[in-house]
Amino acid sequence: MRQSVTIVLGALSGALVISGTPPLGPPALHAQTNWREVRSLKMGRFRVRVDVSPARTVRLSSQLDTSRLTSPELPADTVKAWQTMVFSELDKPTRKEYMLGNAILVQPFAADSVSIGYVLTVADTSGKSRQVVTDIDGMEEFLDLLAKGAAAAMTL
């Protein structure tokens, strides 16, 4: 009887040790992304900065008064292609809106009979967004901010 109890206890303790250990294989790495600020821009009360990571991604951090938003991570080559397309159509927009993922929305409108205005919407990862109305000069500055961020992310 004593021998069977020892065998059963040994088997149970062995099963507990095996089930309590993490699975074999490569460990899951949860690396912290190091973001580096490249450039910032201020349009009235609206501030936006572009950050880049070593993973060649870009994100926007924006602030309007006391509310802060952080956009999702965007691939640098996608940001550069979108920036080039919007910049080429800045004088004569051919679309009602230009959207980059769930992060940036640009909507041109006729400000008066000769000039074009733009509504720039920046969103974060939780669905909150902020808008700013700007002119063509403000859009050029914003697109330049994106171009510099994308270039910096591609060279890291």
Summary of the structure (lengths in Angstrom):
residues: 156
radius of gyration: 25.6
end to end distance: 69.1
largest distance: 99.9
contacts: 416
relative contact order: 0.16
helix: 33%
strand: 34%
